[in-house]
Amino acid sequence: MIFCDTSALAKFYVQELETADVRKRIEEEDVVCVSELVRVELMAVFHRRLREAKWSPEVFQAAIQQFLQDDIGGYWTWHPLDGQTIEAASKVFVTLPTSVFLRSADCIHLVTAMLHNHAEVFTYDTHQTTAAVALGLIPVTATSTSR
C-alpha cells in the first residue's frame, strides 16, 4: 500500500524523467491511496500543459480519459476530503515550526496520510518532503529505499 500526493501521481500520467520509475512503483503496489484533492490538482496539471502548449488538445483529452478509466477501474483508493481533514489540516499550522514552509494543499495531503495511518508519502514536492518529515511522515520517491 502506498499514499501518493499529486506530484507523484502526475508523473504517472505526464511523461517526465521519473515516469518509468513512478509507473513501476505504483504498479507494484496492491493499493494506491490518494486524497480526493488529487482530482482537482491533477486536472490543473493537465490543463497547465495544455495552456502552455506542451500538450495538444488531443493529448489533453487522452490524459483525462486515461485518468477516468483508471479511476473507474478502481486503480486509486480515494481518501475523502471532508470536514475532519480540513479541521486537522488547519490545526497543523498552530504547532508547525516557523522554519517549515507548507502550502495549504500540501498540508491537506499530509494530514490525509496521517488520518489514514500512512507512515509514508510518495512525493516529488520539495516543500512537502520537508514538511512531511516535520510532521513525522517519511517522504519516499520511486527510487528511494524506504520500502
C-alpha positions in Angstrom: 0.0 0.0 0.0 1.2 3.5 -0.8 -0.1 7.0 -0.4 0.6 9.3 -3.3 0.3 13.1 -3.5 -0.4 14.9 -6.7 3.3 15.4 -7.6 3.8 11.7 -7.7 0.6 10.8 -9.4 1.1 13.5 -12.1 4.4 11.7 -13.1 2.2 8.6 -13.7 0.4 10.5 -16.5 2.8 13.2 -17.6 6.0 12.0 -19.3 8.9 13.1 -17.3 12.3 11.8 -16.3 10.9 9.8 -13.4 7.8 8.5 -15.1 9.1 5.0 -15.8 10.2 4.5 -12.2 6.9 6.0 -10.8 4.8 3.8 -13.0 6.8 0.7 -12.0 6.5 1.6 -8.3 2.8 2.3 -8.4 2.0 -0.8 -10.5 3.9 -2.9 -7.9 1.5 -1.8 -5.1 -1.6 -3.7 -4.2 -3.4 -0.5 -3.1 -2.6 3.1 -4.2 -4.3 5.7 -1.9 -4.8 9.3 -2.7 -6.6 12.3 -1.4 -9.8 13.5 -3.2 -7.8 16.7 -3.6 -5.8 14.9 -6.3 -8.8 15.0 -8.7 -8.7 18.8 -8.9 -4.9 19.2 -8.7 -4.3 16.6 -11.4 -6.8 18.3 -13.8 -4.9 21.5 -13.1 -1.6 19.8 -14.1 -3.2 18.6 -17.3 -4.7 22.0 -18.1 -1.4 23.7 -17.4 0.3 21.5 -20.0 -2.5 22.4 -22.5 -2.3 26.1 -21.6 1.5 26.2 -22.0 1.2 24.3 -25.4 3.1 21.3 -24.1 0.2 19.2 -24.9 -2.2 19.3 -27.9 -6.0 19.3 -27.2 -5.9 15.6 -28.2 -3.2 14.6 -25.7 -5.0 16.7 -23.0 -8.2 14.8 -23.7 -6.4 11.4 -23.8 -4.8 12.1 -20.4 -8.2 12.9 -18.9 -9.8 9.8 -20.4 -6.9 7.6 -19.1 -7.3 9.0 -15.7 -11.1 8.5 -15.7 -10.6 4.9 -16.9 -8.1 4.2 -14.2 -10.5 5.8 -11.7 -13.5 3.7 -12.9 -11.3 0.7 -12.9 -10.6 1.1 -9.2 -6.9 1.8 -9.7 -7.0 4.5 -7.0 -8.3 4.3 -3.4 -9.7 7.7 -2.5 -9.5 9.2 0.9 -12.2 11.8 1.5 -11.6 15.5 1.6 -14.0 16.0 4.5 -14.5 18.4 7.4 -12.3 16.3 9.7 -9.4 16.5 7.3 -9.8 20.3 6.8 -10.1 20.9 10.6 -7.0 18.7 11.2 -5.0 20.5 8.5 -5.9 23.9 9.8 -4.6 22.9 13.3 -1.2 21.8 11.8 -0.2 25.4 11.4 -0.7 26.1 15.1 2.3 24.0 16.0 4.3 23.8 12.8 7.8 25.2 13.2 8.3 28.6 11.6 11.2 27.2 9.6 8.9 24.9 7.7 7.2 26.2 4.5 3.9 24.4 3.9 1.2 25.3 1.4 -2.4 24.6 2.4 -3.0 22.0 -0.3 0.2 20.1 0.6 -0.9 20.2 4.3 -4.2 18.6 3.2 -2.3 15.7 1.5 0.0 15.2 4.6 -2.9 15.3 7.1 -4.9 12.9 4.9 -2.0 10.5 5.0 -1.8 10.9 8.8 -5.5 10.4 9.4 -5.5 7.2 7.4 -2.4 5.9 9.2 0.1 6.0 6.3 3.6 6.3 7.6 5.0 7.3 4.2 4.1 9.8 1.5 5.1 9.2 -2.1 6.0 12.8 -3.2 8.3 14.7 -5.5 7.5 18.1 -4.0 10.5 19.6 -2.2 8.5 21.7 0.3 6.1 18.8 1.1 9.1 16.5 1.6 10.5 18.8 4.3 7.0 19.3 5.9 6.4 15.5 5.9 9.5 15.0 8.0 8.5 17.8 10.4 5.1 16.0 10.8 6.7 12.6 11.4 5.9 11.2 8.0 8.5 9.5 5.7 8.7 11.0 2.2 9.5 8.5 -0.5 10.1 8.5 -4.2 10.0 5.7 -6.7 13.7 5.0 -6.3 14.0 5.6 -2.5 14.9 2.6 -0.4 12.4 3.3 2.4 10.2 0.3 1.4 
